[in-house]
């Protein structure tokens, strides 16, 4: 049975995830201080960076790394799913686009826009992200590695 308290928690958790995507779109790492738990673990990073991102510092590093290597970074959340059975989990189906920068040796400058899609699952506690898992397709991994 859905209660007002459960629904309120689900909507608040979805709002946290929407703010996370807005932090990337607006290049605003200060938002991460508000929505990332100090014990946060980004399990998705281990797939492409070799180790999980940890805490607010890890989340900020991920954003800074993306902004250093990529131009025109933009995300659109196409669907967000959460349920009363697991109110601390939010799933997001999203699409992203970017243009690689030529600021580091492994990338040749190109004006080609790369589009990709992904699914992410976020665990929220007390209004902050504590864990994240990502799966995405269409993005060359060499753009993300450090």
FIDOMAR-826857 format. One record per residue (C-alpha): residue number from 1; residue in one letter; x, z, y. Coordinates in Angstrom, 2 decimals, always signed. Layout:
# residues N
<nr NUM, rest a, east X, up Z, north Y>
...
This chain:
# residues 146
<nr 1, rest x, east +0.00, up +0.00, north +0.00>
<nr 2, rest x, east +1.37, up -1.00, north +3.40>
<nr 3, rest x, east +1.35, up +1.79, north +5.95>
<nr 4, rest x, east +1.86, up +1.49, north +9.69>
<nr 5, rest x, east +5.17, up +3.36, north +9.33>
<nr 6, rest x, east +6.43, up +0.94, north +6.65>
<nr 7, rest x, east +5.30, up -2.10, north +8.63>
<nr 8, rest x, east +6.92, up -0.72, north +11.75>
<nr 9, rest x, east +10.22, up -0.21, north +9.87>
<nr 10, rest x, east +10.06, up -3.75, north +8.47>
<nr 11, rest x, east +9.46, up -5.24, north +11.92>
<nr 12, rest x, east +12.24, up -3.14, north +13.47>
<nr 13, rest x, east +14.64, up -4.24, north +10.73>
<nr 14, rest x, east +13.75, up -7.89, north +11.30>
<nr 15, rest x, east +14.40, up -7.38, north +15.02>
<nr 16, rest x, east +17.90, up -6.06, north +14.21>
<nr 17, rest x, east +18.66, up -9.23, north +12.26>
<nr 18, rest x, east +17.29, up -11.44, north +15.03>
<nr 19, rest x, east +19.63, up -9.65, north +17.47>
<nr 20, rest x, east +22.54, up -10.30, north +15.10>
<nr 21, rest x, east +21.93, up -14.05, north +15.25>
<nr 22, rest x, east +21.46, up -13.86, north +19.02>
<nr 23, rest x, east +24.86, up -12.13, north +19.33>
<nr 24, rest x, east +26.44, up -15.26, north +17.81>
<nr 25, rest x, east +24.34, up -17.70, north +19.81>
<nr 26, rest x, east +25.04, up -15.86, north +23.08>
<nr 27, rest x, east +28.68, up -15.02, north +22.23>
<nr 28, rest x, east +27.89, up -11.37, north +22.93>
<nr 29, rest x, east +29.91, up -9.03, north +20.75>
<nr 30, rest x, east +28.62, up -5.95, north +22.64>
<nr 31, rest x, east +25.35, up -6.30, north +20.69>
<nr 32, rest x, east +27.30, up -5.59, north +17.51>
<nr 33, rest x, east +28.09, up -2.07, north +18.77>
<nr 34, rest x, east +24.35, up -1.42, north +18.83>
<nr 35, rest x, east +23.32, up -2.93, north +15.49>
<nr 36, rest x, east +26.31, up -2.49, north +13.13>
<nr 37, rest x, east +26.87, up +0.79, north +11.28>
<nr 38, rest x, east +30.44, up +2.19, north +11.26>
<nr 39, rest x, east +30.38, up +1.95, north +7.44>
<nr 40, rest x, east +29.11, up -1.66, north +7.44>
<nr 41, rest x, east +30.39, up -3.98, north +4.67>
<nr 42, rest x, east +30.06, up -7.77, north +4.86>
<nr 43, rest x, east +30.26, up -8.77, north +1.20>
<nr 44, rest x, east +29.97, up -12.44, north +2.15>
<nr 45, rest x, east +33.38, up -12.41, north +3.81>
<nr 46, rest x, east +35.11, up -11.70, north +0.52>
<nr 47, rest x, east +34.06, up -15.15, north -0.66>
<nr 48, rest x, east +35.84, up -17.02, north +2.12>
<nr 49, rest x, east +38.28, up -14.59, north +3.75>
<nr 50, rest x, east +39.56, up -12.71, north +0.69>
<nr 51, rest x, east +38.21, up -9.28, north +1.65>
<nr 52, rest x, east +34.99, up -7.83, north +2.98>
<nr 53, rest x, east +34.49, up -7.22, north +6.69>
<nr 54, rest x, east +34.29, up -3.50, north +7.38>
<nr 55, rest x, east +32.56, up -1.66, north +10.22>
<nr 56, rest x, east +31.91, up -2.74, north +13.77>
<nr 57, rest x, east +35.53, up -3.89, north +14.10>
<nr 58, rest x, east +35.14, up -6.22, north +11.12>
<nr 59, rest x, east +31.89, up -7.66, north +12.49>
<nr 60, rest x, east +33.51, up -8.24, north +15.89>
<nr 61, rest x, east +36.52, up -9.86, north +14.25>
<nr 62, rest x, east +34.23, up -12.26, north +12.40>
<nr 63, rest x, east +32.49, up -13.24, north +15.65>
<nr 64, rest x, east +35.79, up -13.56, north +17.57>
<nr 65, rest x, east +37.30, up -15.64, north +14.75>
<nr 66, rest x, east +34.29, up -17.95, north +14.81>
<nr 67, rest x, east +34.44, up -18.37, north +18.59>
<nr 68, rest x, east +38.20, up -19.02, north +18.45>
<nr 69, rest x, east +37.85, up -21.79, north +15.87>
<nr 70, rest x, east +34.43, up -23.25, north +16.64>
<nr 71, rest x, east +32.55, up -24.74, north +19.59>
<nr 72, rest x, east +28.82, up -25.19, north +20.05>
<nr 73, rest x, east +28.09, up -22.50, north +17.48>
<nr 74, rest x, east +24.33, up -22.14, north +17.08>
<nr 75, rest x, east +22.04, up -20.51, north +14.55>
<nr 76, rest x, east +18.30, up -20.87, north +14.03>
<nr 77, rest x, east +16.50, up -18.45, north +11.72>
<nr 78, rest x, east +13.88, up -20.52, north +9.91>
<nr 79, rest x, east +12.38, up -17.68, north +7.88>
<nr 80, rest x, east +12.77, up -13.94, north +7.58>
<nr 81, rest x, east +11.41, up -12.01, north +4.62>
<nr 82, rest x, east +10.99, up -8.27, north +4.09>
<nr 83, rest x, east +8.54, up -6.25, north +2.00>
<nr 84, rest x, east +7.22, up -2.74, north +1.74>
<nr 85, rest x, east +8.76, up -2.51, north -1.74>
<nr 86, rest x, east +12.25, up -2.73, north -0.21>
<nr 87, rest x, east +11.79, up -2.02, north +3.51>
<nr 88, rest x, east +15.54, up -1.59, north +4.08>
<nr 89, rest x, east +16.26, up -5.19, north +3.02>
<nr 90, rest x, east +15.72, up -8.30, north +5.14>
<nr 91, rest x, east +16.31, up -11.82, north +3.87>
<nr 92, rest x, east +16.95, up -14.70, north +6.28>
<nr 93, rest x, east +16.98, up -18.44, north +5.67>
<nr 94, rest x, east +18.90, up -20.03, north +8.53>
<nr 95, rest x, east +20.58, up -23.19, north +9.69>
<nr 96, rest x, east +23.72, up -23.42, north +11.74>
<nr 97, rest x, east +25.63, up -26.06, north +13.63>
<nr 98, rest x, east +29.10, up -26.15, north +15.16>
<nr 99, rest x, east +31.94, up -28.37, north +16.29>
<nr 100, rest x, east +35.47, up -27.49, north +15.06>
<nr 101, rest x, east +38.08, up -26.80, north +17.75>
<nr 102, rest x, east +41.62, up -28.15, north +17.51>
<nr 103, rest x, east +43.18, up -24.81, north +18.38>
<nr 104, rest x, east +44.95, up -24.18, north +15.13>
<nr 105, rest x, east +47.16, up -26.27, north +12.85>
<nr 106, rest x, east +44.85, up -26.87, north +9.87>
<nr 107, rest x, east +42.11, up -28.60, north +11.83>
<nr 108, rest x, east +42.09, up -31.94, north +13.51>
<nr 109, rest x, east +39.98, up -32.09, north +16.63>
<nr 110, rest x, east +36.71, up -33.83, north +16.09>
<nr 111, rest x, east +33.57, up -34.12, north +18.11>
<nr 112, rest x, east +31.58, up -34.29, north +14.89>
<nr 113, rest x, east +28.86, up -31.68, north +14.69>
<nr 114, rest x, east +28.74, up -29.94, north +11.32>
<nr 115, rest x, east +25.35, up -28.68, north +10.19>
<nr 116, rest x, east +24.92, up -26.23, north +7.36>
<nr 117, rest x, east +22.35, up -23.84, north +5.90>
<nr 118, rest x, east +22.43, up -20.43, north +4.38>
<nr 119, rest x, east +20.59, up -17.47, north +2.99>
<nr 120, rest x, east +21.62, up -13.95, north +3.91>
<nr 121, rest x, east +20.41, up -10.55, north +2.78>
<nr 122, rest x, east +20.87, up -7.60, north +5.09>
<nr 123, rest x, east +20.48, up -3.90, north +4.32>
<nr 124, rest x, east +19.40, up -1.80, north +7.29>
<nr 125, rest x, east +19.50, up +2.00, north +7.64>
<nr 126, rest x, east +18.52, up +3.91, north +10.75>
<nr 127, rest x, east +18.28, up +0.71, north +12.79>
<nr 128, rest x, east +21.77, up -0.55, north +11.91>
<nr 129, rest x, east +23.14, up -3.11, north +9.47>
<nr 130, rest x, east +25.03, up -1.42, north +6.63>
<nr 131, rest x, east +25.53, up -4.31, north +4.18>
<nr 132, rest x, east +25.33, up -8.09, north +4.22>
<nr 133, rest x, east +25.50, up -10.80, north +1.55>
<nr 134, rest x, east +25.67, up -14.53, north +2.40>
<nr 135, rest x, east +25.38, up -17.83, north +0.56>
<nr 136, rest x, east +25.76, up -21.05, north +2.53>
<nr 137, rest x, east +26.26, up -24.74, north +1.93>
<nr 138, rest x, east +27.70, up -27.60, north +3.95>
<nr 139, rest x, east +30.46, up -25.76, north +5.84>
<nr 140, rest x, east +34.10, up -26.48, north +4.98>
<nr 141, rest x, east +35.61, up -23.11, north +4.02>
<nr 142, rest x, east +38.93, up -23.91, north +5.70>
<nr 143, rest x, east +37.14, up -23.49, north +9.03>
<nr 144, rest x, east +36.49, up -19.84, north +8.22>
<nr 145, rest x, east +39.68, up -18.67, north +6.57>
<nr 146, rest x, east +42.11, up -16.72, north +8.69>
